[in-house]
Amino acid sequence: MIKIRNINPYALYIHCDAAMDYGSKSPGGVGIEIEFPDSVTLEPIKLEIGKYINANIERLELETI
């Protein structure tokens, strides 16, 4: 996942992405990272879900969101 610089210390940032091999019968997966505002004392949540079989990239992108 590409790291985007968080510039607002009061914002909740949710980064998500999906990826898969070429072809609709290839496996794919999704990744999610949630970063809390500076005022919240929680560690970032990182989640990876894979393997999706017989999916397409559009389905993976929508499911990630």
FIKOL-347816 format. One record per residue (C-alpha): residue number from 0; residue in three letters; x, z, y. Coordinates in steps of 0.5 Angstrom, whole numbers. Layout:
// FIKOL-347816
{k->NUM; r->ALA; xx->X; zz->Z; yy->Y}
...
END
This chain:
// FIKOL-347816
{k->0; r->MET; xx->0; zz->0; yy->0}
{k->1; r->ILE; xx->3; zz->-2; yy->7}
{k->2; r->LYS; xx->4; zz->5; yy->11}
{k->3; r->ILE; xx->0; zz->4; yy->18}
{k->4; r->ARG; xx->3; zz->9; yy->23}
{k->5; r->ASN; xx->-3; zz->14; yy->25}
{k->6; r->ILE; xx->-3; zz->15; yy->33}
{k->7; r->ASN; xx->-9; zz->20; yy->34}
{k->8; r->PRO; xx->-7; zz->27; yy->32}
{k->9; r->TYR; xx->-15; zz->28; yy->32}
{k->10; r->ALA; xx->-17; zz->22; yy->27}
{k->11; r->LEU; xx->-19; zz->22; yy->20}
{k->12; r->TYR; xx->-15; zz->16; yy->17}
{k->13; r->ILE; xx->-17; zz->12; yy->11}
{k->14; r->HIS; xx->-13; zz->7; yy->8}
{k->15; r->CYS; xx->-15; zz->3; yy->2}
{k->16; r->ASP; xx->-13; zz->-3; yy->-1}
{k->17; r->ALA; xx->-14; zz->-7; yy->-8}
{k->18; r->ALA; xx->-9; zz->-12; yy->-12}
{k->19; r->MET; xx->-10; zz->-16; yy->-18}
{k->20; r->ASP; xx->-6; zz->-21; yy->-22}
{k->21; r->TYR; xx->-8; zz->-28; yy->-22}
{k->22; r->GLY; xx->-14; zz->-31; yy->-25}
{k->23; r->SER; xx->-21; zz->-27; yy->-26}
{k->24; r->LYS; xx->-19; zz->-24; yy->-33}
{k->25; r->SER; xx->-13; zz->-21; yy->-30}
{k->26; r->PRO; xx->-12; zz->-14; yy->-29}
{k->27; r->GLY; xx->-13; zz->-11; yy->-22}
{k->28; r->GLY; xx->-13; zz->-4; yy->-19}
{k->29; r->VAL; xx->-15; zz->0; yy->-12}
{k->30; r->GLY; xx->-11; zz->5; yy->-8}
{k->31; r->ILE; xx->-14; zz->10; yy->-3}
{k->32; r->GLU; xx->-10; zz->15; yy->2}
{k->33; r->ILE; xx->-14; zz->20; yy->6}
{k->34; r->GLU; xx->-10; zz->23; yy->12}
{k->35; r->PHE; xx->-13; zz->29; yy->15}
{k->36; r->PRO; xx->-13; zz->31; yy->23}
{k->37; r->ASP; xx->-7; zz->35; yy->25}
{k->38; r->SER; xx->-12; zz->41; yy->26}
{k->39; r->VAL; xx->-14; zz->41; yy->18}
{k->40; r->THR; xx->-9; zz->44; yy->14}
{k->41; r->LEU; xx->-10; zz->40; yy->8}
{k->42; r->GLU; xx->-5; zz->35; yy->4}
{k->43; r->PRO; xx->-7; zz->28; yy->4}
{k->44; r->ILE; xx->-11; zz->25; yy->-2}
{k->45; r->LYS; xx->-8; zz->20; yy->-6}
{k->46; r->LEU; xx->-12; zz->16; yy->-11}
{k->47; r->GLU; xx->-10; zz->10; yy->-15}
{k->48; r->ILE; xx->-15; zz->7; yy->-20}
{k->49; r->GLY; xx->-14; zz->1; yy->-25}
{k->50; r->LYS; xx->-14; zz->-3; yy->-29}
{k->51; r->TYR; xx->-20; zz->-7; yy->-28}
{k->52; r->ILE; xx->-21; zz->-12; yy->-33}
{k->53; r->ASN; xx->-26; zz->-19; yy->-32}
{k->54; r->ALA; xx->-26; zz->-17; yy->-24}
{k->55; r->ASN; xx->-25; zz->-21; yy->-18}
{k->56; r->ILE; xx->-21; zz->-19; yy->-12}
{k->57; r->GLU; xx->-27; zz->-19; yy->-8}
{k->58; r->ARG; xx->-31; zz->-14; yy->-12}
{k->59; r->LEU; xx->-24; zz->-10; yy->-12}
{k->60; r->GLU; xx->-24; zz->-10; yy->-5}
{k->61; r->LEU; xx->-31; zz->-8; yy->-4}
{k->62; r->GLU; xx->-31; zz->-2; yy->-9}
{k->63; r->THR; xx->-25; zz->0; yy->-6}
{k->64; r->ILE; xx->-28; zz->1; yy->1}
END
